[in-house]
Amino acid sequence: MADEEEQKEIRQELAAADAVRPEKFDIAIRVRGLVNQFGDAVIHDHLDLDVRSGEILGVVGGSGTGKSVLMRSIVGLQTPTAGEIEVYGKSLDTIANEEESRDLRRRWGVMFQGGALFSTLSVAENIQVPLREYYPRLDQALLDEIAAYKVAMVGLPPDAGPKFPAELSGGMVKRAGLARALALDPALLFLDEPTAGLDPIGAAKFDELIRELADTMGLTVFLITHDLDSLYATCDRVAVLAEKKVIAVGTIAELLATEHPWIQDYFNGPRGRAATTSHGRAAHDRTS
């Protein structure tokens, strides 16, 4: 009987995974009319956004425009005042039961600012947290094997697994946070300022890792960043938050052609021009 129940659970999990296979959906995330309000402060006012399956979408905006609030709304950590959010065709407001909600939530992974690792757990134990939550029947040997695989996947050395976050450099903490976000082999990956605080070399290597993982695993990535180099190096499109809405979405070339003052200041300011020159030169070197 126990074997039958286990086989039934496996079939249900496979069916749930198949239902949200990225190739079945042109749009992974659809946001319509989103309103987020805290007291008298309106952060989003009827915001609309589509995230295409398989793309890396960068999300930029000035301080206070609600980039992290938008991400938290999509993953269910923030209850919007109004509006509708669909992930792989399922509206977060109309999910029928906890089981269906869990099936959807394990399709995404989230890396919060600074890694947000549990300080009293080792790197391997941090990676195992979502595995224990969603697959409580996995034995310790398999949990350890999966954690070791994720450690290697994000470019950490094998001896990082038993270490605690306080024993790691800032860059290693971020990679460990990424490993935990990838623990369940998600279709969707949410990254909140992943390169903040890293030196230019470390940030560039992290950008390369994100691009490689997205291409290899077929991920859809929602990337919040202020880093212009990250936008050029990783993103297929960029969404700009301003005026409590998404005011523009497109490739960097398309955004550069818009006349909105904030977009022009952001991409054509001194740092923007430096990033454009640098990545234009890199693209030329790759093709010559």
Secondary structure per residue as TSV (DSSP state, phi and psi in degrees):
chain	resnum	aa	ss	phi	psi
A	1	M	-	360.0	-41.1
A	2	A	H	-62.1	-40.2
A	3	D	H	-63.9	-39.0
A	4	E	H	-64.2	-42.0
A	5	E	H	-64.8	-40.2
A	6	E	H	-65.3	-42.4
A	7	Q	H	-63.9	-37.2
A	8	K	H	-63.9	-43.6
A	9	E	H	-63.1	-41.0
A	10	I	H	-62.7	-43.4
A	11	R	H	-62.3	-40.9
A	12	Q	H	-64.7	-41.0
A	13	E	H	-66.0	-40.8
A	14	L	H	-65.7	-39.2
A	15	A	H	-65.2	-41.1
A	16	A	H	-64.7	-41.2
A	17	A	H	-64.7	-40.8
A	18	D	H	-65.3	-32.6
A	19	A	H	-66.2	-23.6
A	20	V	T	-118.3	27.5
A	21	R	-	-60.1	129.7
A	22	P	G	-54.3	-35.6
A	23	E	G	-67.8	-12.2
A	24	K	G	-83.6	-9.6
A	25	F	-	-131.5	128.1
A	26	D	S	-72.3	-35.3
A	27	I	E	-113.8	119.1
A	28	A	E	-79.6	-42.3
A	29	I	E	-129.8	129.6
A	30	R	E	-126.7	120.5
A	31	V	E	-116.3	129.3
A	32	R	E	-135.0	127.8
A	33	G	E	62.4	32.1
A	34	L	E	-71.4	129.4
A	35	V	E	-123.6	126.1
A	36	N	E	-124.4	124.0
A	37	Q	E	-137.4	133.8
A	38	F	E	-120.8	103.2
A	39	G	T	64.3	-125.9
A	40	D	T	-88.4	-6.5
A	41	A	E	-87.5	115.8
A	42	V	E	-95.4	116.3
A	43	I	E	-88.9	-45.9
A	44	H	E	-124.4	136.5
A	45	D	E	-128.8	93.5
A	46	H	E	57.7	55.6
A	47	L	E	-81.3	135.7
A	48	D	E	-120.2	142.5
A	49	L	E	-162.1	138.9
A	50	D	E	-117.9	133.3
A	51	V	E	-112.0	119.0
A	52	R	E	-77.5	144.5
A	53	S	T	-62.4	134.6
A	54	G	T	84.0	0.0
A	55	E	-	-99.9	159.5
A	56	I	E	-101.7	111.7
A	57	L	E	-103.1	118.0
A	58	G	E	-83.5	142.3
A	59	V	E	-122.4	119.4
A	60	V	E	-126.9	163.2
A	61	G	E	166.8	162.2
A	62	G	-	-68.9	169.7
A	63	S	T	-60.2	136.1
A	64	G	T	85.9	4.8
A	65	T	S	-84.6	-5.1
A	66	G	-	87.0	33.8
A	67	K	H	-65.0	-49.2
A	68	S	H	-68.9	-33.9
A	69	V	H	-63.8	-38.8
A	70	L	H	-62.4	-46.6
A	71	M	H	-61.2	-44.9
A	72	R	H	-64.5	-31.8
A	73	S	H	-66.7	-41.1
A	74	I	H	-66.7	-38.5
A	75	V	T	-90.8	6.1
A	76	G	T	84.9	12.1
A	77	L	S	-90.4	-10.3
A	78	Q	S	-132.8	125.8
A	79	T	-	-88.3	113.8
A	80	P	-	-65.6	156.5
A	81	T	S	-70.8	-35.9
A	82	A	E	-160.0	168.4
A	83	G	E	108.3	176.5
A	84	E	E	-132.8	138.2
A	85	I	E	-126.6	126.0
A	86	E	E	-116.7	134.4
A	87	V	E	-121.9	118.4
A	88	Y	T	49.7	46.9
A	89	G	T	79.9	-2.9
A	90	K	E	-105.3	125.6
A	91	S	E	-78.5	128.5
A	92	L	T	-63.6	-23.3
A	93	D	T	-80.9	-18.9
A	94	T	S	-115.8	11.1
A	95	I	-	-62.9	131.0
A	96	A	-	-73.0	-36.7
A	97	N	S	-152.6	173.9
A	98	E	H	-64.3	-36.0
A	99	E	H	-63.4	-43.7
A	100	E	H	-65.6	-37.3
A	101	S	H	-63.8	-43.0
A	102	R	H	-63.8	-39.7
A	103	D	H	-59.4	-37.7
A	104	L	H	-76.5	-43.1
A	105	R	H	-63.5	-31.8
A	106	R	T	-79.1	0.6
A	107	R	T	-84.5	-6.9
A	108	W	E	-128.6	157.0
A	109	G	E	-127.7	148.1
A	110	V	E	-128.5	129.2
A	111	M	E	-111.8	111.2
A	112	F	-	-83.0	169.0
A	113	Q	T	-57.1	135.7
A	114	G	T	76.0	4.6
A	115	G	-	91.1	-40.0
A	116	A	-	53.5	41.7
A	117	L	-	-78.1	153.1
A	118	F	-	-74.2	119.4
A	119	S	T	-67.8	-24.4
A	120	T	T	-91.3	2.1
A	121	L	S	-112.8	147.7
A	122	S	-	-70.1	170.2
A	123	V	H	-57.5	-47.6
A	124	A	H	-60.8	-41.8
A	125	E	H	-67.2	-36.5
A	126	N	H	-60.6	-44.5
A	127	I	H	-63.3	-33.2
A	128	Q	H	-77.5	-12.9
A	129	V	H	-56.5	-54.5
A	130	P	H	-65.9	-31.4
A	131	L	H	-65.1	-41.4
A	132	R	H	-66.9	-34.3
A	133	E	H	-69.0	-45.4
A	134	Y	H	-94.6	-22.5
A	135	Y	-	-132.2	68.9
A	136	P	T	-64.7	-14.0
A	137	R	T	-89.2	-4.1
A	138	L	-	-65.8	135.1
A	139	D	-	-82.2	166.2
A	140	Q	H	-63.1	-37.4
A	141	A	H	-60.5	-42.3
A	142	L	H	-70.5	-38.9
A	143	L	H	-59.1	-43.2
A	144	D	H	-65.2	-38.0
A	145	E	H	-66.4	-43.3
A	146	I	H	-64.6	-44.3
A	147	A	H	-60.5	-42.2
A	148	A	H	-63.0	-38.1
A	149	Y	H	-65.3	-42.3
A	150	K	H	-67.9	-37.5
A	151	V	H	-57.9	-46.5
A	152	A	H	-66.7	-37.3
A	153	M	H	-59.0	-36.4
A	154	V	T	-94.8	9.8
A	155	G	T	83.2	19.3
A	156	L	-	-89.1	150.7
A	157	P	-	-71.8	155.5
A	158	P	G	-56.0	-32.4
A	159	D	G	-76.8	0.6
A	160	A	G	-74.4	-27.8
A	161	G	T	-54.6	-48.4
A	162	P	T	-78.2	-8.1
A	163	K	S	-80.2	155.8
A	164	F	-	-93.6	156.4
A	165	P	G	-52.3	-36.7
A	166	A	G	-65.3	-17.2
A	167	E	G	-91.1	0.0
A	168	L	S	-107.7	155.2
A	169	S	-	-72.6	167.7
A	170	G	H	-59.4	-41.3
A	171	G	H	-65.9	-38.1
A	172	M	H	-68.4	-36.3
A	173	V	H	-60.7	-42.6
A	174	K	H	-64.8	-40.0
A	175	R	H	-66.4	-36.8
A	176	A	H	-65.0	-40.0
A	177	G	H	-62.4	-38.4
A	178	L	H	-66.0	-40.8
A	179	A	H	-59.9	-41.6
A	180	R	H	-65.7	-39.3
A	181	A	H	-63.3	-26.1
A	182	L	T	-96.2	5.0
A	183	A	T	-57.1	-37.1
A	184	L	T	-96.0	13.2
A	185	D	-	52.4	58.8
A	186	P	-	-71.9	160.7
A	187	A	S	-87.9	-26.7
A	188	L	E	-115.9	137.3
A	189	L	E	-128.6	124.8
A	190	F	E	-107.5	126.6
A	191	L	E	-126.4	122.6
A	192	D	E	-108.7	105.5
A	193	E	S	50.4	56.9
A	194	P	T	-66.7	-24.9
A	195	T	T	-103.4	4.0
A	196	A	T	-61.0	131.2
A	197	G	T	87.3	-5.9
A	198	L	-	-87.9	150.0
A	199	D	-	-70.5	162.7
A	200	P	H	-55.6	-38.1
A	201	I	H	-68.6	-45.6
A	202	G	H	-62.4	-40.1
A	203	A	H	-65.0	-41.6
A	204	A	H	-63.8	-40.6
A	205	K	H	-66.4	-36.6
A	206	F	H	-67.4	-39.8
A	207	D	H	-58.7	-45.0
A	208	E	H	-60.7	-39.8
A	209	L	H	-63.9	-44.7
A	210	I	H	-61.3	-45.1
A	211	R	H	-63.6	-41.9
A	212	E	H	-65.8	-45.0
A	213	L	H	-65.1	-41.2
A	214	A	H	-61.9	-43.7
A	215	D	H	-68.3	-42.0
A	216	T	H	-71.0	-42.0
A	217	M	H	-95.6	-4.4
A	218	G	T	66.7	35.7
A	219	L	-	-76.0	150.8
A	220	T	E	-101.2	126.7
A	221	V	E	-120.8	128.7
A	222	F	E	-106.0	106.9
A	223	L	E	-116.6	109.7
A	224	I	E	-88.0	128.0
A	225	T	-	-158.4	153.1
A	226	H	-	-103.5	-5.6
A	227	D	-	-82.7	108.5
A	228	L	H	-62.7	-36.0
A	229	D	H	-62.1	-39.1
A	230	S	H	-63.5	-40.2
A	231	L	H	-60.2	-46.5
A	232	Y	H	-67.9	-38.0
A	233	A	H	-79.3	-28.9
A	234	T	H	-120.0	-31.1
A	235	C	-	-88.6	139.6
A	236	D	S	-82.0	-39.3
A	237	R	E	-140.9	165.2
A	238	V	E	-132.6	134.6
A	239	A	E	-105.5	133.1
A	240	V	E	-108.7	121.7
A	241	L	E	-97.0	127.1
A	242	A	E	-165.1	155.6
A	243	E	T	57.3	30.7
A	244	K	T	71.2	13.5
A	245	K	E	-141.2	175.5
A	246	V	E	-87.5	111.5
A	247	I	E	-89.5	-17.2
A	248	A	E	-163.8	145.8
A	249	V	E	-139.5	132.9
A	250	G	E	172.4	-176.6
A	251	T	-	-68.4	164.6
A	252	I	H	-61.5	-38.2
A	253	A	H	-61.0	-40.7
A	254	E	H	-67.9	-38.9
A	255	L	H	-67.3	-36.9
A	256	L	H	-62.3	-23.9
A	257	A	T	-84.4	-8.2
A	258	T	-	-81.5	161.9
A	259	E	-	-106.3	4.2
A	260	H	-	-62.0	132.4
A	261	P	H	-58.4	-42.7
A	262	W	H	-65.2	-42.3
A	263	I	H	-62.9	-42.9
A	264	Q	H	-64.6	-42.1
A	265	D	H	-64.2	-38.0
A	266	Y	H	-70.9	-49.8
A	267	F	H	-88.0	-21.7
A	268	N	H	-111.3	8.8
A	269	G	S	-72.4	179.5
A	270	P	H	-56.0	-45.1
A	271	R	H	-69.7	-36.4
A	272	G	H	-65.0	-42.5
A	273	R	H	-65.3	-37.6
A	274	A	H	-64.5	-42.2
A	275	A	H	-66.1	-40.6
A	276	T	H	-61.3	-46.0
A	277	T	H	-63.4	-46.0
A	278	S	H	-61.9	-48.3
A	279	H	H	-78.4	-26.6
A	280	G	H	-65.6	-39.3
A	281	R	H	-66.9	-40.4
A	282	A	H	-64.6	-40.9
A	283	A	H	-63.5	-38.6
A	284	H	H	-65.8	-40.6
A	285	D	H	-63.7	-36.4
A	286	R	H	-69.3	-28.7
A	287	T	H	-98.2	-8.9
A	288	S	-	-95.9	360.0
